[in-house]
Amino acid sequence: MTNSVAFIESHRIDEKDFTRNRCLTLPVLINYCLNMTKGSTQSELNRFFQIRDQSDVPIPKVTAVAFFKARMKFSATAFIDLNKDVINHFYQNVTADTWNGHRVLAVDGVKYHLPDEEAIHTEFGGQSNQHTDEVPMALGSALYDIHQKIIIDAQLFPYRSDERAIAFKHLEATQAGDLILYARGYPAFWLMAAHQSYQRDWCMRVKADFNTEVSQFVASGAKQQIVTLTASDEAKRKCLDKELSVESQTVRLMRITVKNKVYYLITNLLDTQRYPVQAFKALYHLRWQIEEGYKRQKSWLEIENFTGKSVFSVQQDDYARILSLNLTAISVFAAQRHPDQTLPHRKYRYQINFAQALSTMKDTIVKCLYGLISMQGYKQLVETIRQSLTIIRPDRRFERKKRSGASKKFHSCYKRML
């Protein structure tokens, strides 16, 4: 973990923070936060220092109160910058999996339940109904690499934020050759113009009554059609507000059928030879991987099991766990090469069990960051992750069961002990 003066100065809250020789330095705090903590703070701290110092038993070295005070001295931007460094290093040193030459990305939002504190209400807002007062919630959004399971860009916003406006911000983290997939809540002329400005390819699911051109296409019964979209007065205003072109856009409309259900897609991939209609069924299905990514966050990583009740805690926990997910995904990527190369003759493809990989990475991240694992040890780590495989069965579906009752909560006084 970096200990450079420039890094500390960039992310500390006050210029006096982290200037004295303390046990809880900024690198120590960051390393601790990356250990996917789920238990009580004191037990997690004891466990962390036992691993770092290679002690036989967990010995209390700092108190939970000291940790809570220390974490108020640095911004969550530390994890954001570290995540960027990790991602850049990853893509510079591997050959990423692609679709038709494109790195396939997906954008989608997610709602997080937050601790019920006044400062958090003020920062993020929430949702209320006729039966309850406002429940504090935040809106998260991610730019997700479908094949590599890497979160390229993640942002946390107030609950009432506009998901399209957030998607616009994600474009800054994309690169030439990317193909971005969107759910049906995202289509808008100005957002399409934004992709044109960045020269990015995109594919969106669209409602049957999105506009006149789409409605006419739906009525025609055609499988695909290239049409020209013209900006409405409202679309022109939004484009001008964001300094985007208001020129007409040529797009391609497509109809795909999945399990007797018809979906409509709109894209700027106009080459019908290189991108045939039948290829888009499998392509758009890939977008579901971002939903699976959010399940990992909420169910396996327990991202809503926040370690504190402040705005700082919420932001730090969110971005730290996303970085931990990426570090795990990189290890899974390395491990996946083995079954892909050695089991090509099998009927189905095998993939690494991500849940088991996360379990393996708990505490191991600390050892890696402190240089307590040799290259041979890291190879053994990859081998351990490699041994847990699951079969991929195409088009396998299960009926979704409706659940009743209150959503799962993580009470700060009753956190798990392990």
ABEGO torsion letter per residue (X at the ends): XBABAAAAAAABABAABGABBBABBAAAAAAAAAAGBABBAAAAAAAAAAAAAGBABBBBABBAAAAAAAAAABBAAAAAAAAAAAAAAAAAABBBBBBGGBBBBBBBBBBBBBBBBAAAAAAAEEBBBAABBBBBBBBBBBBBBAAAGBBABBBBBBAABBAAAAAAAAAAABBBGBBBBBBAAABBAAAAAAAAAAGBBBBBBBBAAABAAAAAAAAAGBABBBBBBBBBAAAAAAAAAAGBBABBBBBBBBBBBBGGBBBBBBBABABAAABBAAAAAAAAAAAAAAAAAAAAAAAAAGAABBABABAAAAAAAAAAAAAAAAAAAAAAAAAAAAAAAAAAABABBBBBBAAAAAAAABGAAAAAAAGABBAAAAAAAAAAAAABBBBBBBGBBBBBBBBBEBBBBBBAAABBAX
